[in-house]
Amino acid sequence: MSGPWRWIPPLAGSGPFQMALDELLLDQAVAASTPQACLRLYSWSGPWLSLGYHQRHLPSAWLTLAQQRLVKLVRRPSGGRAVLHGGSLTYALIQPHAAGDRRQAYRHHCRWLQRAFAELGQPLSFGTERVVGESGSCFARSSAADLVHGNGAKRIGSAQLWRRGVLLQHGSLLIDPPRELWWQLFGGPPPDLPALPEGGQALMARLRRAAEADLCCGPLQDRQLDHQERADLQRRIASQPTVELEPTHGPSRA
């Protein structure tokens, strides 16, 4: 596979919209004779809790918050634990013919994120399987898939899905997570993160430049969703199954 990576301009949307789009892009790359790698950054409309693909048994408190419409639930195609999407930025990259094993893939596909944060004066390193308390939160654990500050606070959590040699890598970048809702969901505070010197469009522009330097090896090719992709996306959203929830008394396990 060669040629420029595709860049889909940032889109805000619901959990079902974002997850259906990422899986659509993955399936396109799997089916294509000459697949194109793709990167996008996006935000979520309202607070959503995304569940890892294998995460089935959930605390009853999560169900109560969902019933009260304080948070909405959606299932990711990728693995890992629950991620609260609020005060954060999500990335998704599609890489056909990704080389190496999973650990190597994380290290290769996170270098652009490390570059961007090093430029901000906040270098990030990979986690070491450290668990902070008992929680179903992705951010309660820092593994070799995650990027943390020097104090151990996890800034970016990532997860993967491989399908016929094509990699989908998801990541959530915490900026200003909602403290009260975090406590309600996970029984503790969000990570103790240093404030970022920039956010919004400036941060996204920096991330894009870092990706062009350390991920895509050249300029990204801007290409919005076309008519066929939008139609396929709407069909996928309409056919998405409802998240089936099984409450437990203990913390959720991925």
Secondary structure, DSSP 8 states (H G I E B T S, - for coil): --S--EEEEEEEE-HHHHHHHHHHHHHHHHH-SS---EEEEEEESS-EEEE-TT--EEEHHHHHHHHTTSSEEEE-SS-SSBEEESSEEEEEEEEET--S-HHHHHHHHTHHHHHHHHHTT---EE--SEE-SS-SBGGGEE-TT-EE-TTS-EEEEEEEEEETTEEEEEEEEESS--HHHHHHHHSS--------S--HHHHHHHHHHHHHHHTSSS--EE----HHHHHHHHHHHHH------EEESS----
